[in-house]
Amino acid sequence: MQKLKVVNIKCGGCENSIKIAFEKKGLKNISVDYTCQEVSFEGDKEVATKILDKMGYPIAGSEEAEKFSKKAKSYVSCMIGRVKKK
């Protein structure tokens, strides 16, 4: 099981968006906890990191985590997750 500490996860919409994106790339046993800002899964860590970064949820402590553009992207991903159902 892989576990990543990320930033910008705000709610269930964010969780849903991440789960959908991970499932599309073949990652399994996905768990997203917005209160702890953690994503757990089985699969390729590099694939997961790329997905998260593209969606606006970069790894905590990374240079990307400080960028305003990532925060803005995360709001878009959040809204998509609120609309889409699994």
MOPAC internal coordinates of N, CA, C and O (Angstrom, degrees):
PM7 1SCF
backbone

  N    0.0000 0     0.00 0     0.00 0    0    0    0
  C    1.4628 1     0.00 0     0.00 0    1    0    0
  C    1.5241 1   107.94 1     0.00 0    2    1    0
  O    1.2310 1   120.87 1   -50.36 1    3    2    1
  N    1.3106 1   115.94 1   129.64 1    3    2    1
  C    1.4670 1   123.08 1   176.59 1    5    3    2
  C    1.5278 1   108.21 1   -95.27 1    6    5    3
  O    1.2310 1   120.46 1   -31.67 1    7    6    5
  N    1.3240 1   116.72 1   148.33 1    7    6    5
  C    1.4635 1   120.50 1   176.31 1    9    7    6
  C    1.5212 1   108.22 1  -138.52 1   10    9    7
  O    1.2310 1   120.88 1   -50.34 1   11   10    9
  N    1.3330 1   115.92 1   129.66 1   11   10    9
  C    1.4650 1   121.70 1   179.33 1   13   11   10
  C    1.5247 1   110.17 1  -122.33 1   14   13   11
  O    1.2310 1   120.95 1   -43.13 1   15   14   13
  N    1.2999 1   115.78 1   136.87 1   15   14   13
  C    1.4671 1   122.59 1   174.41 1   17   15   14
  C    1.5239 1   105.44 1   -97.00 1   18   17   15
  O    1.2310 1   120.44 1   -57.41 1   19   18   17
  N    1.3385 1   116.77 1   122.59 1   19   18   17
  C    1.4627 1   121.66 1  -175.78 1   21   19   18
  C    1.5246 1   110.45 1  -126.45 1   22   21   19
  O    1.2310 1   120.61 1     1.11 1   23   22   21
  N    1.3130 1   116.43 1  -178.89 1   23   22   21
  C    1.4649 1   121.99 1   176.33 1   25   23   22
  C    1.5229 1   109.73 1  -125.51 1   26   25   23
  O    1.2310 1   120.80 1   -17.06 1   27   26   25
  N    1.3163 1   116.07 1   162.94 1   27   26   25
  C    1.4684 1   125.64 1   172.67 1   29   27   26
  C    1.5260 1   115.78 1    80.75 1   30   29   27
  O    1.2310 1   118.71 1  -176.34 1   31   30   29
  N    1.3306 1   120.06 1     3.66 1   31   30   29
  C    1.4644 1   120.21 1   176.09 1   33   31   30
  C    1.5244 1   107.01 1   -77.37 1   34   33   31
  O    1.2310 1   120.83 1   -59.58 1   35   34   33
  N    1.3331 1   116.03 1   120.42 1   35   34   33
  C    1.4588 1   120.53 1  -172.03 1   37   35   34
  C    1.5213 1   115.17 1  -110.41 1   38   37   35
  O    1.2310 1   120.21 1   151.79 1   39   38   37
  N    1.3374 1   117.20 1   -28.21 1   39   38   37
  C    1.4614 1   117.51 1  -170.59 1   41   39   38
  C    1.5266 1   111.16 1  -164.07 1   42   41   39
  O    1.2310 1   121.53 1     7.54 1   43   42   41
  N    1.3115 1   114.67 1  -172.46 1   43   42   41
  C    1.4513 1   121.31 1   177.80 1   45   43   42
  C    1.5218 1   113.52 1   -63.99 1   46   45   43
  O    1.2310 1   120.18 1   151.06 1   47   46   45
  N    1.3232 1   117.26 1   -28.94 1   47   46   45
  C    1.4684 1   120.55 1   176.20 1   49   47   46
  C    1.5126 1   111.07 1   -63.80 1   50   49   47
  O    1.2310 1   120.67 1   138.51 1   51   50   49
  N    1.3259 1   116.33 1   -41.49 1   51   50   49
  C    1.4695 1   121.64 1   176.51 1   53   51   50
  C    1.5267 1   109.58 1   -62.61 1   54   53   51
  O    1.2310 1   121.00 1   133.37 1   55   54   53
  N    1.3304 1   115.69 1   -46.63 1   55   54   53
  C    1.4606 1   120.83 1   179.99 1   57   55   54
  C    1.5260 1   110.55 1   -57.02 1   58   57   55
  O    1.2310 1   120.52 1   133.19 1   59   58   57
  N    1.3268 1   116.61 1   -46.81 1   59   58   57
  C    1.4545 1   121.57 1  -178.61 1   61   59   58
  C    1.5326 1   111.34 1   -62.20 1   62   61   59
  O    1.2310 1   120.06 1   136.24 1   63   62   61
  N    1.3202 1   117.48 1   -43.76 1   63   62   61
  C    1.4668 1   121.06 1   179.51 1   65   63   62
  C    1.5238 1   111.23 1   -60.79 1   66   65   63
  O    1.2310 1   120.82 1   136.71 1   67   66   65
  N    1.3208 1   116.04 1   -43.29 1   67   66   65
  C    1.4663 1   120.51 1  -179.47 1   69   67   66
  C    1.5237 1   110.01 1   -64.89 1   70   69   67
  O    1.2310 1   120.06 1   134.25 1   71   70   69
  N    1.3203 1   117.50 1   -45.75 1   71   70   69
  C    1.4677 1   121.00 1  -179.84 1   73   71   70
  C    1.5227 1   111.26 1   -59.67 1   74   73   71
  O    1.2310 1   120.19 1   134.50 1   75   74   73
  N    1.3188 1   117.23 1   -45.50 1   75   74   73
  C    1.4705 1   121.33 1   179.91 1   77   75   74
  C    1.5230 1   110.46 1   -61.58 1   78   77   75
  O    1.2310 1   120.24 1   133.43 1   79   78   77
  N    1.3273 1   117.15 1   -46.57 1   79   78   77
  C    1.4675 1   121.10 1  -178.97 1   81   79   78
  C    1.5273 1   111.38 1   -63.38 1   82   81   79
  O    1.2310 1   120.13 1   137.91 1   83   82   81
  N    1.3316 1   117.35 1   -42.09 1   83   82   81
  C    1.4643 1   121.23 1   179.41 1   85   83   82
  C    1.5287 1   110.96 1   -65.02 1   86   85   83
  O    1.2310 1   120.30 1   136.46 1   87   86   85
  N    1.3248 1   117.03 1   -43.54 1   87   86   85
  C    1.4600 1   120.49 1  -179.73 1   89   87   86
  C    1.5247 1   111.27 1   -61.84 1   90   89   87
  O    1.2310 1   120.12 1   141.47 1   91   90   89
  N    1.3287 1   117.38 1   -38.53 1   91   90   89
  C    1.4690 1   121.36 1   179.19 1   93   91   90
  C    1.5210 1   111.27 1   -62.52 1   94   93   91
  O    1.2310 1   120.06 1   152.29 1   95   94   93
  N    1.3308 1   117.49 1   -27.71 1   95   94   93
  C    1.4675 1   121.76 1  -179.47 1   97   95   94
  C    1.5296 1   112.46 1   -97.43 1   98   97   95
  O    1.2310 1   120.30 1  -171.09 1   99   98   97
  N    1.3353 1   117.03 1     8.91 1   99   98   97
  C    1.4458 1   121.23 1   173.70 1  101   99   98
  C    1.5166 1   116.43 1    85.83 1  102  101   99
  O    1.2310 1   119.75 1  -170.51 1  103  102  101
  N    1.3296 1   118.09 1     9.49 1  103  102  101
  C    1.4586 1   120.40 1   176.54 1  105  103  102
  C    1.5239 1   108.77 1   -76.14 1  106  105  103
  O    1.2310 1   120.32 1   -30.71 1  107  106  105
  N    1.3161 1   117.00 1   149.29 1  107  106  105
  C    1.4667 1   122.09 1  -173.24 1  109  107  106
  C    1.5264 1   111.84 1  -123.15 1  110  109  107
  O    1.2310 1   121.02 1   -13.51 1  111  110  109
  N    1.3421 1   115.66 1   166.49 1  111  110  109
  C    1.4742 1   123.31 1   175.83 1  113  111  110
  C    1.5295 1   112.04 1    46.25 1  114  113  111
  O    1.2310 1   121.23 1  -125.67 1  115  114  113
  N    1.3071 1   115.25 1    54.33 1  115  114  113
  C    1.4678 1   122.77 1  -174.55 1  117  115  114
  C    1.5199 1   110.14 1   -83.74 1  118  117  115
  O    1.2310 1   121.44 1   -47.78 1  119  118  117
  N    1.3125 1   114.84 1   132.22 1  119  118  117
  C    1.4567 1   121.80 1   176.11 1  121  119  118
  C    1.5254 1   107.75 1  -135.46 1  122  121  119
  O    1.2310 1   120.99 1   -52.44 1  123  122  121
  N    1.3329 1   115.72 1   127.56 1  123  122  121
  C    1.4608 1   120.84 1   179.81 1  125  123  122
  C    1.5188 1   107.91 1  -122.62 1  126  125  123
  O    1.2310 1   120.72 1   -51.83 1  127  126  125
  N    1.3189 1   116.23 1   128.17 1  127  126  125
  C    1.4661 1   121.89 1  -179.83 1  129  127  126
  C    1.5216 1   108.45 1  -122.66 1  130  129  127
  O    1.2310 1   120.58 1   -77.18 1  131  130  129
  N    1.3343 1   116.50 1   102.82 1  131  130  129
  C    1.4652 1   119.10 1  -177.36 1  133  131  130
  C    1.5211 1   112.58 1   -71.21 1  134  133  131
  O    1.2310 1   119.43 1   155.78 1  135  134  133
  N    1.3135 1   118.69 1   -24.22 1  135  134  133
  C    1.4660 1   119.64 1   179.33 1  137  135  134
  C    1.5250 1   111.45 1   -69.63 1  138  137  135
  O    1.2310 1   120.51 1   148.30 1  139  138  137
  N    1.3320 1   116.62 1   -31.70 1  139  138  137
  C    1.4793 1   121.35 1   179.11 1  141  139  138
  C    1.5241 1   111.92 1  -102.07 1  142  141  139
  O    1.2310 1   120.36 1   173.86 1  143  142  141
  N    1.3445 1   116.92 1    -6.14 1  143  142  141
  C    1.4632 1   121.57 1  -177.61 1  145  143  142
  C    1.5276 1   111.16 1    58.76 1  146  145  143
  O    1.2310 1   120.54 1  -136.72 1  147  146  145
  N    1.3511 1   116.57 1    43.28 1  147  146  145
  C    1.4588 1   121.57 1  -178.87 1  149  147  146
  C    1.5184 1   111.44 1  -124.51 1  150  149  147
  O    1.2310 1   121.95 1   -35.20 1  151  150  149
  N    1.3355 1   113.87 1   144.80 1  151  150  149
  C    1.4515 1   121.79 1   176.25 1  153  151  150
  C    1.5268 1   106.99 1  -125.16 1  154  153  151
  O    1.2310 1   120.37 1   -54.44 1  155  154  153
  N    1.3272 1   116.89 1   125.56 1  155  154  153
  C    1.4607 1   122.40 1   177.85 1  157  155  154
  C    1.5218 1   108.19 1  -117.49 1  158  157  155
  O    1.2310 1   120.87 1   -33.58 1  159  158  157
  N    1.3335 1   115.94 1   146.42 1  159  158  157
  C    1.4602 1   120.26 1  -176.91 1  161  159  158
  C    1.5161 1   110.00 1  -168.81 1  162  161  159
  O    1.2310 1   121.21 1   -11.58 1  163  162  161
  N    1.3128 1   115.28 1   168.42 1  163  162  161
  C    1.4556 1   122.09 1   170.65 1  165  163  162
  C    1.5169 1   106.72 1  -112.15 1  166  165  163
  O    1.2310 1   121.13 1   -51.10 1  167  166  165
  N    1.3288 1   115.45 1   128.90 1  167  166  165
  C    1.4515 1   120.26 1   179.63 1  169  167  166
  C    1.5098 1   111.63 1   143.38 1  170  169  167
  O    1.2310 1   121.36 1    15.41 1  171  170  169
  N    1.3152 1   115.01 1  -164.59 1  171  170  169
  C    1.4557 1   123.28 1  -174.79 1  173  171  170
  C    1.5367 1   111.51 1   -75.60 1  174  173  171
  O    1.2310 1   120.83 1   -60.93 1  175  174  173
  N    1.3131 1   116.02 1   119.07 1  175  174  173
  C    1.4658 1   121.95 1  -178.79 1  177  175  174
  C    1.5315 1   111.83 1   -64.27 1  178  177  175
  O    1.2310 1   120.39 1   141.85 1  179  178  177
  N    1.3164 1   116.86 1   -38.15 1  179  178  177
  C    1.4677 1   120.33 1  -179.59 1  181  179  178
  C    1.5288 1   111.17 1   -65.48 1  182  181  179
  O    1.2310 1   120.36 1   139.53 1  183  182  181
  N    1.3158 1   116.91 1   -40.47 1  183  182  181
  C    1.4699 1   121.55 1   177.48 1  185  183  182
  C    1.5266 1   109.23 1   -61.87 1  186  185  183
  O    1.2310 1   120.86 1   133.07 1  187  186  185
  N    1.3291 1   115.96 1   -46.93 1  187  186  185
  C    1.4619 1   120.67 1  -179.43 1  189  187  186
  C    1.5210 1   111.89 1   -61.63 1  190  189  187
  O    1.2310 1   120.37 1   137.13 1  191  190  189
  N    1.3213 1   116.90 1   -42.87 1  191  190  189
  C    1.4651 1   121.52 1   179.98 1  193  191  190
  C    1.5244 1   111.14 1   -61.36 1  194  193  191
  O    1.2310 1   120.50 1   138.08 1  195  194  193
  N    1.3247 1   116.66 1   -41.92 1  195  194  193
  C    1.4681 1   121.04 1   178.96 1  197  195  194
  C    1.5308 1   111.32 1   -64.80 1  198  197  195
  O    1.2310 1   120.87 1   137.60 1  199  198  197
  N    1.3250 1   115.94 1   -42.40 1  199  198  197
  C    1.4654 1   120.34 1   178.67 1  201  199  198
  C    1.5291 1   109.94 1   -60.98 1  202  201  199
  O    1.2310 1   120.95 1   129.75 1  203  202  201
  N    1.3174 1   115.79 1   -50.25 1  203  202  201
  C    1.4657 1   120.81 1  -177.99 1  205  203  202
  C    1.5266 1   111.40 1   -60.38 1  206  205  203
  O    1.2310 1   120.38 1   135.60 1  207  206  205
  N    1.3202 1   116.87 1   -44.40 1  207  206  205
  C    1.4588 1   120.54 1  -179.21 1  209  207  206
  C    1.5296 1   110.80 1   -62.93 1  210  209  207
  O    1.2310 1   120.61 1   136.64 1  211  210  209
  N    1.3257 1   116.45 1   -43.36 1  211  210  209
  C    1.4714 1   120.92 1   179.94 1  213  211  210
  C    1.5241 1   111.66 1   -62.78 1  214  213  211
  O    1.2310 1   120.64 1   146.63 1  215  214  213
  N    1.3436 1   116.39 1   -33.37 1  215  214  213
  C    1.4632 1   121.37 1  -178.64 1  217  215  214
  C    1.5281 1   113.09 1   -83.35 1  218  217  215
  O    1.2310 1   120.01 1   170.57 1  219  218  217
  N    1.3392 1   117.58 1    -9.43 1  219  218  217
  C    1.4604 1   120.41 1   179.76 1  221  219  218
  C    1.5202 1   113.80 1    99.75 1  222  221  219
  O    1.2310 1   120.58 1  -163.12 1  223  222  221
  N    1.3293 1   116.50 1    16.88 1  223  222  221
  C    1.4709 1   121.84 1   179.29 1  225  223  222
  C    1.5301 1   109.91 1  -119.95 1  226  225  223
  O    1.2310 1   120.01 1  -111.93 1  227  226  225
  N    1.3287 1   117.59 1    68.07 1  227  226  225
  C    1.4683 1   119.97 1  -177.11 1  229  227  226
  C    1.5289 1   112.63 1   -71.30 1  230  229  227
  O    1.2310 1   121.51 1   -14.95 1  231  230  229
  N    1.3155 1   114.71 1   165.05 1  231  230  229
  C    1.4600 1   122.18 1   179.61 1  233  231  230
  C    1.5347 1   109.34 1   -64.44 1  234  233  231
  O    1.2310 1   120.84 1   -46.73 1  235  234  233
  N    1.3198 1   116.01 1   133.27 1  235  234  233
  C    1.4762 1   121.77 1   179.33 1  237  235  234
  C    1.5276 1   109.61 1   -58.05 1  238  237  235
  O    1.2310 1   120.85 1   -43.21 1  239  238  237
  N    1.3210 1   115.98 1   136.79 1  239  238  237
  C    1.4500 1   122.07 1   178.55 1  241  239  238
  C    1.5154 1   114.64 1    86.78 1  242  241  239
  O    1.2310 1   120.12 1   172.00 1  243  242  241
  N    1.3230 1   117.37 1    -8.00 1  243  242  241
  C    1.4640 1   120.54 1   178.97 1  245  243  242
  C    1.5241 1   110.39 1   -80.49 1  246  245  243
  O    1.2310 1   121.09 1   -15.68 1  247  246  245
  N    1.3064 1   115.53 1   164.32 1  247  246  245
  C    1.4627 1   121.07 1   177.03 1  249  247  246
  C    1.5255 1   110.68 1   -61.56 1  250  249  247
  O    1.2310 1   120.51 1   143.15 1  251  250  249
  N    1.3320 1   116.63 1   -36.85 1  251  250  249
  C    1.4622 1   122.03 1   179.93 1  253  251  250
  C    1.5271 1   112.16 1   -64.04 1  254  253  251
  O    1.2310 1   120.36 1   150.72 1  255  254  253
  N    1.3201 1   116.91 1   -29.28 1  255  254  253
  C    1.4636 1   121.52 1  -176.63 1  257  255  254
  C    1.5245 1   112.64 1   -63.68 1  258  257  255
  O    1.2310 1   120.04 1   158.03 1  259  258  257
  N    1.3094 1   117.52 1   -21.97 1  259  258  257
  C    1.4607 1   121.93 1  -177.95 1  261  259  258
  C    1.5280 1   113.66 1   -91.57 1  262  261  259
  O    1.2310 1   119.96 1   172.89 1  263  262  261
  N    1.3087 1   117.68 1    -7.11 1  263  262  261
  C    1.4672 1   121.00 1  -174.85 1  265  263  262
  C    1.5269 1   111.72 1   -79.58 1  266  265  263
  O    1.2310 1   121.26 1   -46.06 1  267  266  265
  N    1.3263 1   115.19 1   133.94 1  267  266  265
  C    1.4653 1   121.47 1   177.85 1  269  267  266
  C    1.5293 1   110.95 1   -62.67 1  270  269  267
  O    1.2310 1   120.43 1   144.78 1  271  270  269
  N    1.3286 1   116.78 1   -35.22 1  271  270  269
  C    1.4668 1   119.99 1  -178.47 1  273  271  270
  C    1.5262 1   111.66 1   -61.44 1  274  273  271
  O    1.2310 1   120.12 1   147.60 1  275  274  273
  N    1.3270 1   117.37 1   -32.40 1  275  274  273
  C    1.4753 1   120.49 1   178.41 1  277  275  274
  C    1.5211 1   110.26 1   -70.64 1  278  277  275
  O    1.2310 1   120.43 1   143.05 1  279  278  277
  N    1.3182 1   116.78 1   -36.95 1  279  278  277
  C    1.4646 1   120.04 1   177.31 1  281  279  278
  C    1.5244 1   110.14 1   -64.14 1  282  281  279
  O    1.2310 1   120.50 1   137.92 1  283  282  281
  N    1.3273 1   116.65 1   -42.08 1  283  282  281
  C    1.4592 1   120.90 1   179.20 1  285  283  282
  C    1.5319 1   110.87 1   -64.05 1  286  285  283
  O    1.2310 1   120.35 1   136.40 1  287  286  285
  N    1.3393 1   116.94 1   -43.60 1  287  286  285
  C    1.4623 1   120.73 1   178.44 1  289  287  286
  C    1.5233 1   111.27 1   -61.13 1  290  289  287
  O    1.2310 1   120.93 1   142.04 1  291  290  289
  N    1.3242 1   115.82 1   -37.96 1  291  290  289
  C    1.4652 1   118.69 1  -178.23 1  293  291  290
  C    1.5276 1   110.79 1   -64.24 1  294  293  291
  O    1.2310 1   119.50 1   146.99 1  295  294  293
  N    1.3293 1   118.56 1   -33.01 1  295  294  293
  C    1.4664 1   120.71 1   177.72 1  297  295  294
  C    1.5230 1   110.78 1   -66.57 1  298  297  295
  O    1.2310 1   120.46 1   141.80 1  299  298  297
  N    1.3218 1   116.73 1   -38.20 1  299  298  297
  C    1.4643 1   120.37 1   177.72 1  301  299  298
  C    1.5267 1   109.44 1   -65.73 1  302  301  299
  O    1.2310 1   120.20 1   133.61 1  303  302  301
  N    1.3347 1   117.23 1   -46.39 1  303  302  301
  C    1.4689 1   121.02 1   178.62 1  305  303  302
  C    1.5246 1   110.64 1   -60.49 1  306  305  303
  O    1.2310 1   120.61 1   141.03 1  307  306  305
  N    1.3139 1   116.44 1   -38.97 1  307  306  305
  C    1.4620 1   121.97 1   178.85 1  309  307  306
  C    1.5293 1   110.39 1   -60.56 1  310  309  307
  O    1.2310 1   120.34 1   131.66 1  311  310  309
  N    1.3064 1   116.95 1   -48.34 1  311  310  309
  C    1.4628 1   120.94 1  -178.49 1  313  311  310
  C    1.5289 1   111.50 1   -64.01 1  314  313  311
  O    1.2310 1   120.55 1   141.40 1  315  314  313
  N    1.3175 1   116.56 1   -38.60 1  315  314  313
  C    1.4718 1   120.20 1   177.29 1  317  315  314
  C    1.5199 1   109.17 1   -62.76 1  318  317  315
  O    1.2310 1   120.50 1   137.81 1  319  318  317
  N    1.3393 1   116.65 1   -42.19 1  319  318  317
  C    1.4571 1   120.68 1   179.82 1  321  319  318
  C    1.5000 1   113.44 1   -64.74 1  322  321  319
  O    1.2310 1   120.38 1   150.09 1  323  322  321
  N    1.3056 1   116.89 1   -29.91 1  323  322  321
  C    1.4760 1   120.57 1   178.10 1  325  323  322
  C    1.5256 1   110.97 1   -72.17 1  326  325  323
  O    1.2310 1   120.60 1   149.74 1  327  326  325
  N    1.3197 1   116.46 1   -30.26 1  327  326  325
  C    1.4574 1   121.13 1  -177.45 1  329  327  326
  C    1.5241 1   111.95 1   -85.79 1  330  329  327
  O    1.2310 1   120.74 1   136.49 1  331  330  329
  N    1.3381 1   116.19 1   -43.51 1  331  330  329
  C    1.4591 1   120.75 1  -177.73 1  333  331  330
  C    1.5163 1   111.33 1   -77.22 1  334  333  331
  O    1.2310 1   121.03 1   -37.84 1  335  334  333
  N    1.2813 1   115.63 1   142.16 1  335  334  333
  C    1.4526 1   122.51 1   175.11 1  337  335  334
  C    1.5140 1   108.13 1  -112.52 1  338  337  335
  O    1.2310 1   121.34 1   -33.78 1  339  338  337
  N    1.3148 1   115.05 1   146.22 1  339  338  337
  C    1.4783 1   119.72 1   178.73 1  341  339  338
  C    1.4957 1   111.29 1   -70.31 1  342  341  339
  O    1.2310 1   120.10 1   180.00 1  343  342  341

